[in-house]
Amino acid sequence: MESSAYFPENDIVRARSNGVGVVMTTSLSSDVPVGYFSWAEYKIMDAPKPKTKPALGAAFISNCGAHNDRLTIMRMLQNEGVQIDSYGSCEQNVLGGRALNKLETLREYKFSLAFENSNVEDYVTEKFFQSLVAGSVPIVTGPPNIYDFAPASNSLVYIKDVSEVKAAASRIKYLAENETAYNETLQWKFNGPSDSFLALVDMAAVHSSCRLCIFVATKSRLKEEAAAPKRPCKCTSKSGSTLYHLYVRERGRFEMESVFIEGSKLSLAHLKQVVVDKFTALKHVPIWKTERPEVIRGNSDLRIYKIYPVGLTQREALYTWDFGGDKGLKAMVQKQPCLQLEVVFV
């Protein structure tokens, strides 16, 4: 799937204005994101191999009319002393191209150019994920939020535009010449990626077609519930204490589980503990458990990464949602006693 820079109809606002009811694009702000990432497609935790190529980086670029300055940036890097073997039809300086196994070739380089064809939020393609698999540090230009997709904060070199090339080249050459510093950029391969990366890639453990069904069914259920008589989702005892009935499900599942929480104990920390206790009692197995590489599946303990109201986009859920502390949570529960929540386990 191409970005909205190439296909404007993929822009969410435009799609809505054209009457599209459910938007599925690479954007995490779409109703059902369809990303390039998944544990099934990419063996992200493959161990790095020794780097044997004299050039610092490899590039496979064949669209020479990109909607950004990626070719200019590549030339500027070379002018700054960063030697790049270019296998694609654009700026080609080595033979092989399409006849080569791209992934195996990338494994031999310290760096790889994960240069997207447009600078669009969340448009992160196989160029980036193949670099991660290969253990070749990605040099990225394109998506302005690429660090949302990084397995570790130091796992890539980002070049926003031509003004950052000189500094990026210095960073690349420093890493190439300092084995300890370079190895630190790949340490996530051995220690495991960040929770934020796990939460992102785990989303794809449920196929987008199934997530579409869940999205539509949830919309339908919420509509039916709004038209039905209100449920008594709270009760107050003679002593004045209130018990709230909330509904929680794991992201990627449709059915809800009931949890009960006392108003006097209503806090984010207590809510998370109640949810963990409930799902632990159910012997719940996270939906991603069999999809992740075995080395990062963890034990049977449940850990919550995010908990949020049903209906948020994944961009909101993973990166921007905030209850507003305990006070905000209390206000939301009091306003919506039958509050429906979704949880992301890592």
Summary of the structure (lengths in Angstrom):
residues: 346
radius of gyration: 23.3
end to end distance: 27.8
largest distance: 82.0
contacts: 1042
relative contact order: 0.12
helix: 39%
strand: 14%
